[in-house]
Amino acid sequence: MKDELLYTTKELFDSKHFTYTIPEYQRGYKWNRDDIFKLLEDLKVFEKSNEDNNSFYCLQNITIVPLSSEDGWNVVDGQQRLTTLYILLSYLRRIGTEELSFFSSPDCLKYNVRQATGEFLKSKVYTGEVWNDDIEPESAESKDKWYILDVAKAIKEWFDNSENR
């Protein structure tokens, strides 16, 4: 990464250059439908108020340190936000609302300990398969998957609302 302090989502998820590893000490994914609804509504309000396109929306800090053994970054703080953006970008790419060629690798986000979470994100969320059928968080085998499915379902519901398209 450059020595800048602010990066766009495009720069963060340009997987040709960056991968983020979620270390074993990070807690599980815990965002829920209320959290994603707040974010999406906030983005909607920001978009409507940013008519000149000279402003930017800041989603708090993400603290990362370089991995010594490979290209990539160890996530010290920001795992929840990175995972949420991963889910949201996958949905946006699926419905074709944005040019998301920068979001081109399912491996841009890796989980060290909860490898099943990482595999679920790659095989179901990144591919868009999670949105093929009704999303049932109750069917999840782990807490991480429950929260991921809850957020995925909420994203779909939010965008299905005609006011949010």
Buried (B, 14 or more C-beta within 10 A) or exposed (E): EEEEEEBEBBBBBBBEEBBBBBBEEBEBBBBBBEBBBEBBEEEEEEEEEEEEEEEEEEBEEBEBEEBEEEEBBBBEEBBBBBBBBBBBBBBBBBBEEEEBEBBEBBEBBBBBEBEEBBEBBBEBBBBEEBBEEEBEBEEBEBBBBBBBBBBBBBBBBBBEEEEEE
